[in-house]
Amino acid sequence: MLNTLTTNFISRLRAKDEAAWYELWETFGPVLRAQLTKWGRGRIGVETVRDLSQETLATLSNSIDHYDPSRGARFSTWLLAIAKHVLGDEIDRRMALKRGGGKKALGLDESWMRGEKGQGDGLSPDGEYEAAIFRAKVEAAIRIVEKGSEFMDFSIYRMRVFDRVPGKEVAASLGVSEPTVSRRLAKVREMLRSSLQEVISTYSFTEEEIEEARRNGLDLNPTKADDTLFDDAIADIYHEQVELRRRDEANFTG
């Protein structure tokens, strides 16, 4: 069954909650645009890619009733299948041809949507896409914590973890003691772990997705020894997301 956080979020989408729609767009828009661009292979322009990514997210809400949790399809698979469906319709419309030489078009409730492996169509989930979806969840958690933290606290975390500035230098530049840097760093780290649990639960349909954090070095129930590994993993993901958004902005606003 879908967890409470997921069902509450979907309810907000169906109720046309603008904040929920913006959250979904902000979190997964760049990933979907990158995937649609890859699939389009130059056949569709940047404005069409943007429109299709918006349509994909809109269809997610409208088609959620078709999702069968017992089938075990992931949230990422659900998104990708809808994007495939939306892109296929656009290509068919443009080419004025029947998909697959007259074969029946895939519907959102057919085998691909049930999480079964693709049959060589080149549009199945791959490791790169799954990793991008996970990083988008982590970035969403970072945004939540940045907005909810005291400015000084998050500045310390940013400098120590994202910018990899030594604690002594952070303390000197901000005019605080090194123990203060350590305390505030730990405070933000715990907020991030809590935020990650919430965000990952919201955008996860399966236990496998819930376990992705641990597999990516983000232990949410850690020992003290795990803190450095956690910070290193967060920093790596953060920098990859910065690069993704840089490319997305260059492609779609330039």
VENBEL-V786554 format. One record per residue. N is the residue number from 0. NEAR is the number of other C-alpha atoms within 10 Angstrom. D_FIRST is the distance of its C-alpha to the first C-alpha in Angstrom with 1 decimal. Layout:
BEGIN
<<N NEAR D_FIRST> <N NEAR D_FIRST>>
END
This chain:
BEGIN
<<0 11 0.0> <1 17 3.8> <2 13 6.3> <3 11 9.2> <4 16 11.6> <5 19 10.0> <6 16 9.6> <7 13 13.0> <8 18 14.5> <9 21 13.6> <10 15 15.1> <11 16 18.1> <12 21 18.5> <13 17 18.5> <14 11 21.0> <15 13 23.2> <16 13 23.2> <17 11 25.8> <18 11 24.9> <19 17 21.3> <20 20 22.8> <21 12 25.4> <22 12 23.0> <23 18 21.0> <24 17 24.5> <25 14 26.0> <26 20 23.3> <27 21 22.8> <28 21 25.9> <29 24 28.1> <30 23 25.8> <31 25 25.4> <32 23 29.1> <33 20 30.0> <34 20 28.0> <35 24 29.4> <36 19 32.9> <37 11 32.5> <38 16 31.5> <39 16 34.2> <40 9 36.9> <41 9 39.3> <42 10 38.9> <43 16 37.3> <44 12 38.6> <45 16 37.0> <46 12 36.8> <47 17 34.9> <48 20 32.5> <49 19 31.9> <50 11 31.4> <51 20 29.0> <52 26 26.8> <53 18 26.7> <54 15 25.9> <55 22 23.0> <56 20 21.4> <57 18 22.2> <58 17 20.7> <59 19 17.4> <60 18 17.1> <61 12 18.6> <62 14 16.5> <63 15 12.9> <64 8 12.6> <65 10 13.3> <66 18 10.4> <67 15 8.6> <68 13 5.5> <69 10 7.2> <70 12 10.2> <71 18 9.5> <72 20 11.4> <73 21 12.1> <74 18 12.7> <75 21 16.4> <76 22 16.3> <77 21 15.1> <78 19 17.9> <79 23 20.4> <80 26 19.9> <81 23 20.4> <82 26 23.4> <83 22 24.8> <84 17 24.6> <85 18 26.3> <86 22 28.9> <87 16 29.6> <88 15 30.4> <89 15 32.7> <90 16 34.5> <91 13 35.0> <92 12 36.4> <93 11 38.7> <94 10 39.9> <95 9 40.2> <96 11 39.0> <97 14 36.5> <98 16 33.7> <99 9 34.4> <100 7 37.8> <101 8 36.6> <102 8 33.4> <103 9 30.4> <104 13 28.4> <105 15 24.8> <106 12 22.4> <107 20 19.1> <108 13 17.3> <109 12 19.5> <110 12 19.3> <111 22 19.5> <112 24 16.4> <113 20 14.5> <114 19 15.5> <115 14 18.6> <116 11 21.6> <117 12 24.2> <118 9 27.4> <119 7 29.9> <120 6 29.5> <121 9 29.6> <122 17 26.6> <123 17 23.8> <124 15 22.2> <125 10 24.7> <126 8 25.0> <127 9 26.9> <128 18 24.2> <129 19 21.4> <130 15 23.7> <131 22 24.5> <132 21 21.0> <133 21 20.6> <134 23 24.0> <135 25 23.2> <136 24 20.4> <137 26 23.1> <138 23 25.7> <139 21 23.6> <140 22 23.3> <141 22 27.1> <142 14 27.9> <143 16 26.1> <144 21 28.1> <145 19 31.3> <146 10 31.1> <147 12 30.3> <148 14 32.9> <149 12 36.6> <150 10 38.6> <151 12 40.5> <152 18 37.4> <153 21 35.7> <154 19 39.1> <155 24 39.6> <156 24 36.2> <157 17 36.9> <158 16 40.4> <159 21 39.6> <160 23 36.5> <161 18 36.5> <162 12 40.3> <163 14 40.9> <164 15 43.8> <165 12 45.2> <166 20 44.6> <167 14 48.4> <168 13 48.7> <169 20 45.8> <170 18 47.5> <171 11 50.8> <172 9 49.6> <173 12 47.8> <174 9 50.4> <175 12 48.2> <176 13 48.4> <177 16 46.5> <178 12 44.8> <179 14 43.6> <180 21 42.2> <181 15 40.3> <182 13 38.9> <183 19 37.7> <184 22 36.3> <185 15 34.2> <186 15 33.1> <187 23 31.7> <188 20 30.1> <189 15 28.1> <190 17 27.1> <191 21 26.0> <192 21 23.8> <193 15 22.2> <194 21 21.8> <195 23 20.4> <196 16 17.6> <197 15 16.7> <198 20 17.2> <199 23 15.4> <200 20 12.3> <201 21 12.8> <202 24 13.3> <203 22 10.9> <204 25 7.9> <205 19 8.6> <206 11 10.4> <207 12 13.4> <208 18 13.6> <209 16 13.4> <210 15 16.3> <211 16 18.4> <212 22 20.2> <213 13 21.7> <214 10 22.7> <215 16 24.5> <216 17 26.5> <217 22 24.6> <218 18 24.0> <219 18 22.2> <220 10 23.4> <221 12 26.9> <222 8 30.4> <223 6 33.3> <224 8 34.2> <225 14 31.1> <226 17 32.2> <227 12 34.4> <228 14 32.0> <229 21 29.4> <230 20 32.0> <231 16 33.2> <232 17 29.8> <233 23 29.2> <234 18 32.8> <235 13 32.3> <236 21 29.2> <237 19 31.0> <238 14 34.0> <239 16 32.1> <240 19 30.4> <241 12 33.9> <242 12 35.2> <243 17 32.4> <244 15 33.1> <245 12 36.8> <246 14 36.5> <247 17 34.3> <248 12 36.8> <249 10 39.7> <250 14 38.2> <251 14 37.1> <252 9 39.6> <253 7 42.7>>
END
